[in-house]
C-alpha cells in the first residue's frame, strides 16, 4: 500500500516534523502487519496482578485438556479430552474456582480433543472460541459447533485468524498463533499451535501436528521455548530432531493414556527428547501436572510420583516360640520423600497396613504366631500416590516347645529348688524349657 502526501507549507521546520511523523506512523503500521494482528483486542487498563502464571495438564487419558491461568486470573482452556472425561475436566476447573473461561481453543476436531465440549460449554461461561474451521463429518464435531454457536460468543477460525496473529488473553503475556489451517490435508495438520510467553518463560502447545507442520513452523517463527506440550501424545511422527533442536525445551509434557492401543508415547520420541536433555512428564505416569512460573523460574507439581519406594529392610528375631509377641522393624527411602505406608504379611494368613511414615523413618510392628512352624514375613512400602516397592522377605521359625519328661531329673531339680530358693526364681524366669535346635 502506498500513500501520496502533498504538503505545501512555508515553514520548513514544521513541514519536516510532519513528514517525519507520517514516516514513523507508516513504519509502525508496516511492522505491525509483519508481526501479526491482535485478535479481539479491546482498550484495556493494566490488570491487577494476582499471582504467577500456571498451566495445568489435566489427566484425561488418551487425549488433551490444558488449562492456563494468567497472572490476573483469566482462564484459557485448550481442548477438553474425550466426552467420558467431561466431568473430570469440569470438576478440576470447579475445584480451582473457575466460573468463566476467557478463551476456549479447540486445536482440531478429533473426539479426544473436543469430545467434552458440549458438557463444558453448559457448565461454564465461555467468552471467546477458537477452532481451525477444518470440517470433519462427525457427531462430535457437530455437537461442538452447536455448543459454540449457542454460547453466543465471538468465534474465530482460519477465516478470521492467520498464523502470526496474537490472542488477547492477558495484559502480562503474549499468546501467538503459529499454525491454523482449515485447508490442511488432515485434521491433525489443521491443529492450532500456540506460543505463550510470560516474561522470560515460554510455552509451546502443539495439538496433534506432525513433523511436516513442525518444519513449517520452525522456518517461520522462533520456537526456542522452555516448556513443550509434546505433539500428538508422543507419536513417532512428531517431535522430530529438526524441531526439537530448534525448540530445546527444558521440560516436555506428554498427555497420554496408560496402556493405550496406539503405543503412545513412542520410544523413538522419548529417545529424541532424552537426547536433547529434556525432562519428561507424562499424564499416564504423573496424573495431573501443573507448571507454575513467575516469569523467571518455574516449578513442576504433579499428582502421581514417578518413582516407587526402595525395597524395605526388615529386622527382628528369626527364631522364637509360638504364642509369644516379637518386635520387628522395617524402613525404606522414597526417592521423592513421599509419605510411606508399610504392608506386613506375616505368613500365617494375617496382613495389615500401617502408616504413614516419613521417608527413612523406622516402622515398628509386633506379631504373635499361634502355632509352631516356619513362616515368611513379607513387607512392602507404598507411597502416597500408590506406587509400591518390591516385597522384602524375612524367614522365621517357631518350633514346638521341649519340656522336661525325665521324672528323675525333675525330682532332683525340685529338691535343689527347695534348698536354694534363688535358683527356683531363676528357673521360673527361664520357664525351664529348651528349644529344639
N, C-alpha and C positions, 0 to 999 in steps of 0.2 A: 504494500500500500504506500502510495506516495502522496505528499501534501505539497501544494504550491502556495507560497505565502508571499504576499506583496506588502511591503512596509514603506510608507512614504513619510519620513519624519526628518525634521531639520536637526533635531538633537541627536547627534551620532551616538552619544553615550547611552541614551535611552533605547535607541534602536539596537545597539549591541546587546544590551541587557535582555531585551525582548527576544532577540534571535537566540541567545544562549539558553534562555528559559525554555523556549519551544524545542530546541535541540535536546535538552535534558529530558523533557517530557516524552519525546519520541523514543529516546534511548530506553527509558524505563518501561514504556509500552512494549518495545521490542524484546527486552529481557523477560518481561512477564509472559509474553507469548511463547518464548523458548522454554521456560521452566515449567509451564503448566498453569492451568486455571484453578482458582479456589472454588470448589463446588459448594452450593447452598451457604455462601458466606453472608453473614449479617453484620452490620456495625455493632461491635460489642466493646464494652469496657473490660478492663483487666479483671478476670475472675478471681475469686478468693482461692488461695492455695491452701488446701486442707492437709494433704498427705502426699506420700510418694505415688509414683505410677505403679500399678500392679497388673500383671497379666496372669490369668488363670486358664490352665489347660484342663478342661473338665473330662473326667474319665467316662466316655460314652462308648466303650467297647471299640468295635471296628468302625470308627467314624471320627469326625472332628466337631468340637464345640469349644470356642475360645472366648473368654470374657476379658475385656480391657477396662480397667478403671483408671480414668485420667486423674491428674492431681487435684482437679476441682470436683471430682466425683461425677463425671459423666461416664456412662456405661455404654460400651460398644460390644455387641455380640457378633462374632464371626461363626456362622453355621450353628446347627442345632443337634447334630448327630441323627441317628435313626429315630423313627417315631416311638419305638419302645423305650427310648431313653428320654422322652419329652419331660416326664415327671422328675427325672434325675436332674435335668437342667433347671427346671422350674424351682425345685426345692433348693438347689445350690444358690440360685440368684436370690430367692426369698430369704435364705439364711444370711445373705450379705445385706439385706435391707433394700434390695433393688425393687423399685416400682415402675421406673421409666427407663426404657432403652433408647438412648440418644440416637444411635445408628445401628441398624441391623444389616450385616453383609452376608449374602448367600454367595459363596465363592463360585459354585456351579450347581446344576440341577440334579445331582445324584441323591438318592434316598438317604445315604449315610451322612449327608451334609445338610439336607433341608427337611428330612422326614418329620421332625418335631415342630416345624414352623407353625402349623395350624394351631396347636395347643399353646405354644409360647406366645403367639400373637394375641390369643384370647386372654392370657394371664397378665400381660404387661402392655403398657402404653408405648407404642413404637413411633418415634418421631421422624425417622428417615430410613429408607430401604435402598440398598444397592444390590443388583444382581447383573450378570453379564448380558441377559437377554437372549442367551442361547436357548433355542427351543428344543424341548425334549418331550416326546409323546408319552407321558406317564401320568397316572392319577396323582402321584406325589407332587409333581411339578404343577399340575392344575390346581391342587389344593393350596400350594404356596402362593401362586398368583392371585387366587381368590382372597386368601387371607391378607395379602399385601394391599390389594385394592380396597377391601373392606376397612382396613385401618384408616384410610383417608389421608395418609401422609405422603410427602413427596417420594417418588420412586425414580431412581437413577439407573439407567442401563448403558450399554455401549452407545446408544443413540445420543445420550446427554453427556457422557463422560469419555475422555480419551486417556490413554496411557500418558503419564506425566502430570495429570491433574492431581490436585490436593483435596482431601476431605477435611472439612472444617469441623473437627471433633473436640478441639481443646485449644485454649489460649496458649498453653505451655508446651504443646507437642506439635510436630509436623507429621502428617499422615499422607503419604503419596501413593497413588495407584500406579503400579509398574506394568500390570497386564490386565486387560479386559477385552474379550474378543467373542462377540456373538456369531462371527463367521468362522470360528475355528473348525478344524476337521473333526474334532470330537469334544465331548463335554469337559473332559479333564483339561484340555488345552485352552478352553474358554475361561478357566479359573481366574477370578480376581486375585491379584497378588498385591500385597500392601507392605510398604516400608514405613515403620513407625519410629520416630526419633524423639527422645526426651533428653535434652542437654547433650551429654556425651555418650549416651547409651542408645543403641538401636536394635530393633527387632525386624525380622522379615517373616511374613505369613504367606505361604506359598500354595495353599489349596492342594490340588492334585496334579500340578503341572509335571511335565516330563522334561527330559534333557534338551529337547528342541526349543521349548519355551524358555528354559533356563539360559540357553545360549543367546537367545534374542534379548533377554533382559540384561545379561552381562554386557552385551555390546552397546546398550543404550543408556544404562544407568549405573550409578555407583551402588554396588551390593555388598560392600565391605561393612559387615554388621557384627554385633556381639551375640545375639540370640537368634537362632533359626528354628522355625517350625518346619521340620523336615517334610518334604513334599510326598503326598500320596502314601502316607502311613509307612514310609521307608521302602517303597517299591524299588526294585533294581533298576527301573527305567528312569529314575530321577536321581538327584543329588550326585551328578557327575563330578569327576575330578576337576574338570574345567570350571564348573560352577563353584565348587567348594573352595578351590584355591583362590577364587575371586572374593568369595564371601568370608572365609576364615572365621566361622563362628566359634566363640569360646564355649557356648552352650548350644546343644541341639536337642530339641524335644520331639519325640515321635508319638503321635496319637494313634494307638493301635489296639486291637482286641487280642486277648490272650488266646493262644492256640487257634488263630483264625485260619480259614481254609486257603487263604492266598499265600501263606508263608511269609507274611509281613512281620517285622522288617526283614528284608533280605540280608544275608550275611555279607554280600558284596557291598551294600550300602553301609552297613555297620563298619566294615573294614575301611571304607573310604573315609568315614567320619573319624575313626581312630587314627588314621594316617595323618590327619591334619591336627590331631591333638584336641579334638572337640570332646567335651564332657557330655555324655549321652544320658538323657532321662526318657523314660517310657511310661505311658499311662497303664500299660498292661502289667508293669512291674511296680511302678511308684504310685498308682492311683492318681488322684487329683494333684496337679503340680502348680505351684504359684511362684512366679518370679517377681520380686519387688525391687524397685530401684529408686534412688534419689536423684538419678540423672548422672551420677558419677560412679557409684558402686552398685552391686546388686546382691540379693540374697535369694537362694532357692529353697522353697519349702515344699514338702510332698507328704502324701498321705501314708504311703507304704514304704517300709525300709527295703533297700536293695540287697542288704547283707544279712544273712541269718547269724544267730549267735554261734560261737565256737562250741564244740562238744564239751560238756561239763566234766569236771574231775570229781570223783566220788571218793570219800574217805570214811573209814569206820571198820569195826571188827569183822573178820571173815569167818570166825568160828564162835560158837556160843551154845546156849541151851534153849530149848523150846520153852515158851511161856515166860520169857524174860524180856524186858524192854532194852533195846540197844539204840545208841545215838549214831546218826550218820550225817555227813555234810556233803554239800555239792556247791560248786562255784564255777562260774564261767565269765567270759567277756563278750559283750555285744559290740561289734565294730563301730556302731554309731551311738553307743552309750544309751540305747533304748532300755526302758524297764524290762525286767525278765521274770517270767513265770516258770517254775520248775514242776514237771510232772514226774511223780515217783511211781514206779511199778515194782511191787515187792516180790513178784514171782509166785504169790500164793492166791492169786485172784483179786487182790486188792490194789487199787490205783487211786492216786489223789494228785491234785494240782494246787500249789500254794504260791503266793506272791501278791503283789510284785516286789522284786528286789532290785536294787541298783546294780548296774553292771559292775562285776567284780565283788559284790557283797556275798558273804557266806550264807548259804541257806542250811539251817539245822532242821533235822527231822528225826522222828522216833518210830520204832516199829517192834512188834512182838509176833513171832511165829508161834502158832498154836500147836504145831506138831513137828516131830523131828523130820529131817530130810535135807536135801541140798536145794538151794534157791538161787535165783539170778535177779539181783537188784538192777533195774534199768532206770536211768534218769535222762530226760531231755529238757532243753531250755527253749522257750518260745518268747519272742519279743512282742511288743505292743501291737505290731502290725500282722501278727500271725505267722511270721517266719520261724521255722523250727530248726533246731540243731539236730545232729545225729544223736542216737541213743548212746549214752555211756553205760558200761556194764561192770558190775562187781559180783563175783561169785561168793556165796556164803554157805556154811554147813552148820546145821543144827542137829547133832547126833543125839541118840537117846541116852538117858542117864544110866550110870552103872552104880548100883547101891551095894552095900555090904550084905553078902549072903552067908558068909562063913561065921556061924554062930560062936565058934570058939574064939575067933579073933574079936568078935563083937563083945563077948563077955570080958575078955582081957581089957579091952579099951574102956568098958563101963566101969570096971574096978579102978583103973587108973584115974578115971574122971572123978570118982568119989574121993580119992585121996589127994588129987591135985585139981581143985576147982578151977584154977586159971586155965588149965588145958581144956576143960569142958567148954569154957567160954570160947576159946579159940576154935575148937572143933565145931561148935554150933555156928559160929560165924562163917566157917568154911562149908557148912551144911553137910560135912562128911560124905561128899560124893566125888567120884572120879569120872572123868570123861574118857570115852574111847579115843584112842589116837588113830 
